[in-house]
Amino acid sequence: MPFTYKPLFKMMIDRGIKKGDLRDFLSASTVAKMGKDEYVALEVLDKICTHLDCKIEDIIEHVPDKNE
């Protein structure tokens, strides 16, 4: 997938937030998908931004395909 959630996980480390804390408002399968850089719905990204008081660019990054 051309997107990564590494910025989210870095921000979580910086803020002392654990993946388990995400499960307070996201399903375990959604958190697992994000850990594998798989697709999640925009509604999920909105929930994260709302709960963590951050912007979309704080949680997701575009990774260009090297073959393009």
C-alpha positions in Angstrom: 0.0 0.0 0.0 1.3 3.5 -0.8 0.6 4.7 2.7 2.2 4.1 6.1 1.0 4.8 9.6 4.6 5.2 10.9 4.0 8.9 11.8 1.1 7.8 14.1 3.2 5.2 15.8 6.1 7.6 16.3 3.6 10.2 17.7 2.2 7.6 20.1 5.7 6.8 21.4 6.4 10.5 21.9 3.2 10.9 23.8 3.5 7.6 25.8 0.4 6.1 24.1 0.2 2.3 23.7 -1.5 0.4 20.9 -3.9 -0.9 23.5 -5.0 2.7 24.1 -6.2 2.8 20.5 -8.4 -0.1 21.2 -10.5 2.1 23.5 -12.0 3.6 20.4 -10.9 1.3 17.5 -11.4 -2.4 16.9 -8.4 -4.7 17.5 -8.6 -5.7 13.8 -8.3 -2.1 12.7 -5.3 -1.5 14.9 -3.8 -4.7 13.5 -4.4 -3.5 9.9 -2.7 -0.3 10.6 0.3 -2.2 12.1 0.6 -3.9 8.7 0.1 -0.6 6.7 -3.2 -1.9 5.3 -6.2 0.1 4.2 -8.5 1.6 6.8 -11.5 3.8 6.2 -11.4 7.6 6.3 -13.8 7.4 9.2 -11.1 5.5 11.2 -8.5 8.2 10.4 -11.1 10.8 11.5 -11.6 9.0 14.9 -7.9 8.9 15.5 -7.4 12.6 14.7 -10.4 13.5 16.9 -9.3 11.4 19.9 -5.6 12.3 19.7 -6.2 15.9 18.8 -3.9 15.9 15.7 -4.0 16.4 12.0 -4.1 13.8 9.3 -0.5 14.4 8.3 0.5 13.5 11.9 -0.8 10.0 11.5 -0.3 8.9 7.8 2.3 9.4 5.2 2.3 8.7 1.4 5.1 6.4 0.3 5.5 6.5 -3.5 5.8 3.2 -5.4 9.4 2.8 -6.5 8.2 1.3 -9.8 6.4 4.4 -10.9 
